[in-house]
Amino acid sequence: MLELGWKHVYSGKVRELYVKDDEPGRVLVVASDRVSAFDHVLEPAIPGKGAMLTQLSMWWFRRLGVPHHLVAAHPALGEHLPEGIAERAMHVHELDMLPIEAVVRGYLVGSGWAEYRETQTVCGLKLPAGLAEGDRLPEPIYTPAFKAPLGEHDENITFERTVELVGADRAEELRARSLEIYATASEIVSQHGLILADTKFEFGLDPEDGGDLTLADEVLTSDSSRYWDAEVYAAGGERRLESFDKQIVRDWLAANWDKTGTPPELPSDIVERTAARYRELADRITG
């Protein structure tokens, strides 16, 4: 529990939210080391994960050139938080969050690949015939999802459904902003030998700034994005689609658990390998 006047108000799968009575409109977001898969929080945690996700998000927020929720100017958090918290914390504007996961896909993989095999579409968008798993799409596509309540699955939706949820103008803005950020980030990571296969963004409206669309939550981290090594991808073979995220955890869990009851504890080598993948991505992007 934090001290110094911070009051806990929410727990997610990974993050904790805190507020202060004397700082209205501001929230402290603290990322834990927890790891989740198949809608379950697993044990043990991944050492250093919270700090790596937080530092990577802050690195991106300062380089994307779009409005974001980080407080522009504040004292060094380390001076005002208990030891071990500052590197996992973001001081942010409180936003009215939109119920949309703004997903952008540049490559055919994951749930998009599963849908394409059945219908040759992804979220209602018709794609060319003959594509294979992992293929680069002719151009990046915006495939939104509806943010489900905690513990439930997000639901892929059409753009038309997004219009129904947030209105036509806001839906168009979400799509344009998401594609813009994806293009910027893809160019940046390509200079580091990486491919950004797909990612998801969350946006809110800032009541202090006239309700402007504002990038929020985490951004372009291992938990919200699928990154590949460009050289390994180009070489082909079984490793071409290995990602810098918790896929190691998902694969082990799928092979060792029937998705009923309590998930088994993760073996130490799975924890260590996952931490190493998170660390490698953060180091390659931020240097």
C-alpha positions as CSV (number, residue, x, y, z in Angstrom):
1,M,0.0,0.0,0.0
2,L,1.3,3.4,-0.9
3,E,1.8,6.1,1.7
4,L,2.1,9.9,1.5
5,G,-1.6,10.4,0.9
6,W,-2.2,8.1,-2.0
7,K,-5.5,6.2,-1.8
8,H,-6.0,3.0,-3.7
9,V,-9.1,3.1,-6.0
10,Y,-8.8,0.2,-8.5
11,S,-6.9,-3.0,-9.2
12,G,-6.6,-4.5,-12.7
13,K,-4.9,-7.6,-13.9
14,V,-1.6,-5.8,-14.0
15,R,-2.1,-2.2,-12.7
16,E,-3.1,-0.4,-9.5
17,L,-4.6,3.1,-9.5
18,Y,-4.2,5.6,-6.7
19,V,-5.6,9.1,-6.2
20,K,-4.9,12.0,-3.8
21,D,-7.4,14.3,-2.3
22,D,-5.2,17.3,-2.9
23,E,-4.6,16.4,-6.6
24,P,-8.0,16.3,-8.3
25,G,-7.9,15.2,-11.9
26,R,-4.6,13.3,-11.4
27,V,-4.1,9.5,-11.1
28,L,-1.0,7.5,-10.1
29,V,-0.8,4.3,-12.2
30,V,1.5,1.7,-10.8
31,A,2.3,-1.4,-12.9
32,S,2.9,-4.6,-11.0
33,D,5.0,-7.6,-12.1
34,R,1.9,-9.7,-12.5
35,V,1.4,-11.7,-15.7
36,S,-1.9,-12.9,-17.0
37,A,-3.0,-15.3,-19.7
38,F,-6.4,-16.7,-20.7
39,D,-8.0,-14.3,-18.3
40,H,-6.2,-15.5,-15.3
41,V,-3.4,-13.8,-13.2
42,L,-0.6,-16.3,-12.9
43,E,2.0,-17.2,-10.3
44,P,4.8,-16.3,-9.9
45,A,5.1,-12.8,-11.3
46,I,7.7,-11.8,-13.9
47,P,10.6,-10.0,-12.1
48,G,11.0,-6.4,-13.3
49,K,8.1,-6.5,-15.7
50,G,6.2,-3.5,-14.2
51,A,9.2,-1.3,-14.5
52,M,10.0,-2.4,-18.0
53,L,6.5,-1.7,-19.2
54,T,6.3,1.6,-17.5
55,Q,9.6,2.9,-18.8
56,L,8.9,1.8,-22.3
57,S,5.4,3.5,-22.3
58,M,6.9,6.7,-21.1
59,W,9.7,6.5,-23.7
60,W,7.0,6.2,-26.4
61,F,4.6,8.9,-25.0
62,R,7.4,11.4,-25.4
63,R,8.1,10.5,-29.0
64,L,4.8,9.9,-30.8
65,G,3.8,13.6,-31.2
66,V,0.1,13.1,-30.1
67,P,-1.7,14.2,-27.0
68,H,-1.2,11.7,-24.1
69,H,-2.1,11.4,-20.5
70,L,1.3,11.8,-18.8
71,V,1.4,14.9,-16.6
72,A,3.6,17.4,-18.5
73,A,5.5,18.7,-15.5
74,H,5.8,17.3,-12.0
75,P,8.5,16.7,-9.4
76,A,10.6,13.6,-9.8
77,L,8.3,10.8,-8.7
78,G,11.2,9.1,-6.8
79,E,11.2,12.0,-4.3
80,H,7.6,11.4,-3.4
81,L,7.0,7.6,-3.5
82,P,8.2,4.7,-1.5
83,E,11.4,3.0,-2.7
84,G,10.7,0.5,-5.5
85,I,7.6,2.2,-6.7
86,A,8.8,5.2,-8.8
87,E,10.2,3.2,-11.7
88,R,6.8,1.4,-12.0
89,A,4.6,4.5,-11.7
90,M,3.1,7.1,-14.1
91,H,1.5,10.3,-12.9
92,V,-1.3,11.0,-15.4
93,H,-4.3,13.1,-16.2
94,E,-7.7,11.5,-15.3
95,L,-9.6,10.8,-18.5
96,D,-13.1,9.8,-19.5
97,M,-12.0,6.5,-21.1
98,L,-13.6,5.3,-24.4
99,P,-14.9,1.7,-24.5
100,I,-12.8,0.8,-27.5
101,E,-9.6,-1.1,-27.9
102,A,-8.1,0.6,-30.9
103,V,-6.3,-2.3,-32.7
104,V,-4.0,-1.8,-35.7
105,R,-2.7,-4.8,-37.7
106,G,0.1,-4.6,-40.2
107,Y,0.5,-8.4,-40.5
108,L,-1.9,-11.3,-40.6
109,V,-1.5,-13.2,-37.3
110,G,-3.3,-14.1,-34.1
111,S,-7.1,-13.8,-34.0
112,G,-6.9,-12.0,-37.4
113,W,-5.4,-15.0,-39.0
114,A,-8.0,-17.3,-37.4
115,E,-10.8,-15.2,-38.7
116,Y,-9.2,-14.9,-42.2
117,R,-9.0,-18.7,-42.6
118,E,-12.7,-18.9,-42.1
119,T,-14.0,-15.9,-44.0
120,Q,-11.1,-14.0,-45.7
121,T,-12.1,-11.1,-43.5
122,V,-10.8,-9.5,-40.3
123,C,-13.4,-7.6,-38.3
124,G,-15.5,-7.3,-41.4
125,L,-12.7,-6.0,-43.6
126,K,-12.3,-8.1,-46.8
127,L,-8.7,-9.1,-47.4
128,P,-7.0,-10.5,-50.6
129,A,-7.2,-14.2,-51.1
130,G,-4.1,-16.4,-50.7
131,L,-2.5,-14.8,-47.7
132,A,-0.5,-17.0,-45.3
133,E,0.0,-16.7,-41.5
134,G,2.4,-13.9,-40.7
135,D,2.1,-12.2,-44.2
136,R,2.4,-8.4,-44.3
137,L,-0.9,-6.9,-45.2
138,P,-1.2,-4.6,-48.3
139,E,-1.7,-1.8,-45.8
140,P,-2.2,-1.6,-42.1
141,I,-5.9,-2.1,-41.0
142,Y,-7.8,-0.7,-38.1
143,T,-9.8,-3.5,-36.3
144,P,-11.4,-2.2,-33.1
145,A,-12.6,-4.3,-30.2
146,F,-15.1,-3.6,-27.5
147,K,-13.5,-3.4,-24.0
148,A,-15.1,-6.1,-21.9
149,P,-15.5,-5.8,-18.1
150,L,-12.6,-7.2,-16.0
151,G,-12.4,-11.0,-16.3
152,E,-14.2,-11.2,-19.6
153,H,-13.0,-11.4,-23.2
154,D,-12.8,-8.2,-25.4
155,E,-15.0,-8.6,-28.4
156,N,-13.8,-7.8,-32.0
157,I,-16.3,-5.4,-33.6
158,T,-16.8,-3.7,-36.9
159,F,-16.1,0.0,-37.6
160,E,-19.8,0.5,-38.0
161,R,-20.3,-0.8,-34.4
162,T,-17.7,1.7,-33.2
163,V,-19.8,4.4,-34.8
164,E,-22.8,3.2,-32.8
165,L,-20.8,3.3,-29.6
166,V,-18.9,6.6,-29.8
167,G,-20.4,8.5,-32.8
168,A,-19.2,8.9,-36.4
169,D,-16.8,11.8,-35.9
170,R,-15.1,10.2,-32.8
171,A,-14.9,6.8,-34.6
172,E,-13.2,8.4,-37.6
173,E,-10.8,10.2,-35.3
174,L,-9.9,7.0,-33.4
175,R,-9.2,5.2,-36.7
176,A,-7.1,8.0,-38.1
177,R,-5.1,8.5,-34.9
178,S,-4.4,4.8,-34.4
179,L,-3.2,4.3,-37.9
180,E,-1.0,7.4,-37.6
181,I,0.6,6.2,-34.4
182,Y,1.2,2.7,-35.8
183,A,2.9,4.2,-38.9
184,T,5.2,6.4,-36.7
185,A,6.1,3.5,-34.3
186,S,6.7,1.1,-37.2
187,E,9.2,3.4,-38.7
188,I,11.0,4.0,-35.4
189,V,11.3,0.3,-34.5
190,S,12.4,-0.6,-38.1
191,Q,15.6,1.3,-37.3
192,H,16.2,-1.1,-34.4
193,G,15.8,-4.2,-36.5
194,L,12.2,-4.9,-35.3
195,I,8.8,-5.3,-36.9
196,L,5.6,-4.1,-35.2
197,A,3.2,-6.7,-36.4
198,D,0.2,-5.4,-34.5
199,T,-0.7,-3.3,-31.5
200,K,-3.6,-1.9,-29.5
201,F,-4.2,1.6,-28.1
202,E,-6.6,3.0,-25.5
203,F,-7.9,6.5,-25.7
204,G,-9.8,8.8,-23.4
205,L,-11.2,12.3,-23.4
206,D,-9.5,15.0,-21.3
207,P,-12.2,17.1,-19.6
208,E,-9.5,19.7,-18.7
209,D,-8.6,20.1,-22.4
210,G,-12.0,20.5,-24.1
211,G,-12.5,16.7,-24.5
212,D,-9.6,16.2,-26.8
213,L,-8.8,12.6,-27.8
214,T,-5.9,11.5,-25.6
215,L,-3.7,8.5,-25.7
216,A,-3.7,6.6,-22.4
217,D,-2.9,3.5,-20.5
218,E,0.3,1.7,-21.7
219,V,1.5,2.1,-25.2
220,L,3.6,0.0,-27.6
221,T,4.8,-2.4,-24.8
222,S,5.3,-6.1,-24.9
223,D,1.8,-6.5,-23.3
224,S,0.0,-4.4,-25.8
225,S,2.0,-5.1,-29.0
226,R,3.4,-7.9,-31.1
227,Y,7.0,-7.3,-32.1
228,W,9.2,-9.6,-34.3
229,D,12.9,-9.6,-35.1
230,A,13.1,-8.3,-38.7
231,E,16.1,-10.5,-39.5
232,V,14.6,-13.7,-38.1
233,Y,11.3,-12.9,-39.9
234,A,13.0,-12.4,-43.2
235,A,14.9,-15.7,-42.9
236,G,11.7,-17.7,-42.6
237,G,11.4,-21.0,-40.7
238,E,9.7,-21.9,-37.5
239,R,11.1,-19.0,-35.5
240,R,10.0,-16.2,-37.8
241,L,6.9,-15.3,-35.8
242,E,8.5,-15.5,-32.3
243,S,7.4,-12.4,-30.4
244,F,8.9,-10.3,-27.6
245,D,6.1,-10.8,-25.1
246,K,4.4,-13.4,-22.9
247,Q,3.8,-15.9,-25.7
248,I,6.2,-18.2,-23.9
249,V,3.8,-18.2,-21.0
250,R,0.8,-18.8,-23.2
251,D,2.4,-21.7,-25.0
252,W,3.5,-23.4,-21.8
253,L,0.0,-22.9,-20.2
254,A,-1.8,-24.2,-23.3
255,A,0.3,-27.4,-23.2
256,N,0.0,-27.9,-19.4
257,W,-3.5,-26.7,-18.4
258,D,-7.0,-27.5,-19.7
259,K,-8.3,-24.0,-18.8
260,T,-10.4,-25.3,-15.9
261,G,-9.8,-24.6,-12.2
262,T,-6.7,-22.7,-11.0
263,P,-3.8,-22.4,-13.5
264,P,-0.6,-24.3,-12.5
265,E,2.4,-22.3,-11.2
266,L,4.8,-21.3,-13.9
267,P,8.2,-23.1,-13.9
268,S,11.2,-20.9,-13.1
269,D,12.7,-21.4,-16.6
270,I,9.5,-20.1,-18.2
271,V,9.6,-17.0,-15.9
272,E,13.2,-16.4,-16.6
273,R,12.8,-16.7,-20.4
274,T,9.8,-14.4,-20.4
275,A,11.6,-11.8,-18.4
276,A,14.5,-12.0,-20.8
277,R,12.2,-11.4,-23.8
278,Y,10.6,-8.3,-22.1
279,R,14.1,-7.0,-21.2
280,E,15.5,-7.5,-24.7
281,L,12.7,-5.6,-26.4
282,A,13.0,-2.7,-23.9
283,D,16.8,-2.5,-24.4
284,R,16.6,-2.7,-28.2
285,I,14.0,0.0,-28.5
286,T,15.3,2.5,-25.9
287,G,19.0,1.7,-26.0
